Amino acid sequence: MNKQIGSIIPRPSRPNMVGDGFRVFNFIPGGIGQQRISPFLMLDFAAEHNFSPSERERGVDVHPHKGFETVTIAYKGSVAHHDSAGNSGVINPGDVQWMTAGAGILHKEFHEKEYSRKGGPFEMVQLWVNLPKKYKSEAPHYQALTAEGMGKVKLADNAGQVNVIAGIFNGVKGPAQTYTPVNLFDIKLNKGGEVSFSVPEDHNTALLVIDGTIDVNGQSAPRHSFVLFENQGEDITIRGWENSVVLLLSGTPIDEPIVSYGPFVMNTQEEIYQAIRDYQHGKFGVL
């Protein structure tokens, strides 16, 4: 049975600037309740935008995270990141940075130096994935997932390719290790290409149409739209009417309270107060 579509949400009319380097359109929460789309807490889409050359790297300076994971998916452009645990790295096109903030960390991210000097197209997605209560105190750590290390599935009839970031597609497992069941598929379809697959009925499931116009389970979804599915049915068929790029996200809901305050996501208000105290007292380290 086809997975039923609940709504097809157009791109917001205006972007928000996160720092001075990330021009994003917010889809989650963006009017979607966080429990409705659990375990996903936030999705910011930095739709393709040309940045002019700059000797000063644009981005977001030091900020804290606690209680969840950040997933940054690079399509165009490059980002350099640093944290209070001494980690640093660069995310290039096709790479994914999966950061488990857990017990708390300080982080900063900027356009990579050479990209900044040259300028050019920039396109990324940042997704926040919740952690169950029992994992919110995990030691912070990273998974640096390279383009070469993704699970790759070539589709029949030259339809395109699926890069499996997390979960399993056609028997191919993605490299990301997750605390709860999550599928994250980067789907690239050639013009006229079609792909069909199944997602568990109980998964909260959505598609972000990054490029092209697609047909999904018989309904048209234009470029930069967000397709939110109901928890009915399992089967999804996507057809690209032109060369298309689609990000599928699905996951088992975490049946726990969500209490958030900026970059802190916990289960109770008291835990939020404690997170703020820990941050103020330097327990997230120094950056």
N, C-alpha and C positions, 0 to 999 in steps of 0.2 A: 504493500500500500504506500502511495506517495506521501511524503511528509507534507503536511498542510502548511501553506504560507499564511502567517498572521497579518503581516503588513510589509509593504515595500516603502521604505522611508527615504525621501530625497535628501541630498546633501544639504546641510544647513546653509542659509543664504550668506552668512558671513563667517570667516575664520576667526579664531582666537590666536594670539601670539603667546607662546610659552617661552619665556625669556625673549631673546631677540633672534633666535635661530630656528624656531619651530612654528611654522604657520599651519595650524591644525583645525580640522573640523571634528567636533566631538559627536560621536554616535552613542556611546555608552558613558554615563547614564543617559544624557540627551533626551530625557522624557521616558526612557525605559527604566523601570524599577530594577535596582540591583539584584533583588531576590529573583525577579523574573528571568534574568539572564545569568544568574549564578552558574559557575564560579567566576564569571568575568565581571570585573568591577568598573573598568573604564576602557574605552577605545578611542584614541585620538588618531585621526588620519591626516598626515601631512601630505596632502595631495600635491602632485608635481608642481613645483614653483622654481623659477630660475632666480638664483641668488647672484648678485653682481660680485666680481672679485673683491676681496678684502684682505688686508694685512692683519686685521684683528678678527680672531675667530668668534663667530656668533654662537650663542648657545644659552645654556642654563647653568648658573653658578651653583655653589654648594647648597644642597637641600637634603633633608632626611627622608627615609622610608622605613616603615615598620609594619609587619603583620601580613605581607602579601608578596607577590612576585611581579616584576616588570619584565615584559617581553618586547624587545625592539627589533623590528623586521625592516631591513634596509632594501629598498628597490633601486634608488638612485641617490648618489651622493655618499659621503662617508662621515661617520661620527667617531670622535675620540672620547673615551670616558675614563674617569678616575674615581676611586673611592677611599674611604677612611681605613680600609683594611690593607691598603697598599696595592690594590689591583688596578691595572690599567690596560687599555687595549683599543683597537680600532674596529669598527663595524663597517664593512664594505658591501657593495651591492650583492645581494644573495645571502649575506650572513645574517645571523640572528644572535642577539645577546639575551640570555635568559638569566635574570638576576633574582635570586631569592633573598629578599631583604630580611625576612625572619625577625630576629630579636632586635634589629635596628642597625642602620648604616647611614653614613653620609655619602653623597654621590654628586658628581657634576658631569655634564656632557656638553661638548662643543663640536662645531664643524671641524673636521680633521684639517690640519694646517695646510696641506697641499691642495685639498679640495677648496678650502677657503680662498687661497691665493688665486686659483683659477676661476672659481665660481662655476655656475652651471646648474643643471636640473637637480632637484632634491625631492625625494619621495620616500616616505617612511610610514610605518604604523607602530604606535606604541599601545600595548595591551597590558592591563593590570589583571592578574589572576589571583583570586583569593586563596588563602591557606586555611585549612581547618584549625580550630582552636589548639589542638594538640601539637601543631607544627609552627605556631606563630612565634615560638621562642627558639627556633632552629638558628644555628650559627649562620650568618650571612655567607653566601657563596654564589659563584657564577657557573653557567654553562656557556662557553664560547662555541657557538655552532656555526661552522663555516659552510659556505655554499657547496664546497666539494664533499662535505660530510653529510649532506642531507640525504634522506631516503628518496630515491628517484624512481618514478614509474613512467615509462614511455607509453603513451596511449596508442591503441591500434589505429590504422588508417591515417596516420600522420595527423591525428586529432590534436596532439599537444603533449604536455608533460605535467605530472603532479610531483611537486617537491614536498615530501612528508617531513614536517618539522616535529610534530608530536602525534602520537597515536599510530594507527595502522591503516594503510590503504592498500587493497589488493595484495595483502600478505607482506607488504614492505613496511617496516617499522621506522619511525622517525627517531632521531638521536636524542631528543629532549627527554629527560627524566621528570616526571610530574608526580605531585603528591596525591592528586585525585585524577580519575580518568578524564583526559582532555585530548581532542583531536584538533590539530592545526595544520591545514593543507593549503599550500600555495599552488594554485591551479592556473596553468597557462594553456589557453586554447587557441589553436589556429582558426582562421575564418572557416565557419561551417563545422568545426570540431565539436564533438559531443563526448561527455563523460557521465557515467552513472555509477552510483555507489549507495551504500546504506549507512545510516547513522542510528544508533539505538533510540527508540521512541522516547525514553525518559530524558535524553540529553537536551539541554537548552542549546539551540542551534541557530546560527546566523551566517550570512554571507556578506562580505563587503566587495562590491564591484569596483576594483581599482582602475581598470581600463576596459574599454569596449562596451558593447551592449550585449546582454545575454538573455536567453530564455531559460527560466528555471521552473521545472514542473508545469510547463505550459503558460507561465506568465512572463511578460517582458520586464526586465530590470535594467535601467539605463546606467551608464557610467556614473560612478561615484554614489550609487545608491546602496542602501543597507537592507538586506532581506532578513526578516525575523520570522522564524518558523514556529508553528504551534507544536505541542508535544503529542502529536498524533501522526502515525505513520513513520516509516523508516527510510523510504527510497527517495533519492534526489537525482534528477537528471538535469544537467546544465548543457546548453548549446551556445556556442559563441557565434553571433551573427557577423562579427569581425574579430580580428585578433584581440583576445580578451585576457585579462588577468583578474583572478577572483581569489579572495582569501576566505576559506571556510573555517569557522570556529565552532566547536561543540564540546560540551562537558557535562558530567554528572553534577547536578546541583548540590551545594553544600548546605545542609539543612540546619543552619545555625544563625543566630542574630548577626546582623551587620551594623556596626557602629563606626562611622568614619569621621575623621577630622583632618582635612587636607591630606597629607601624605601618610597618615596613620589609619590603619583599618583593623579594628579589634571586634570583640563581642559585647562589651559593656562600656558604659560611659566611664566607669572607674578605671578600666584598663586604658582608655584614652588619656585620662588625667595622668596615669602612671607613665604612659609613653612620653607625654610632654615633659614630665619631671625628669625622666631618664635622659631625654634629649638635652634639656637645660643643664643637667649635671654632667654632661660630657660622656655619657655612657655609650654613645654611638661612635666614639673616637674623634679624631681630629683630621681635617682635610684642608 
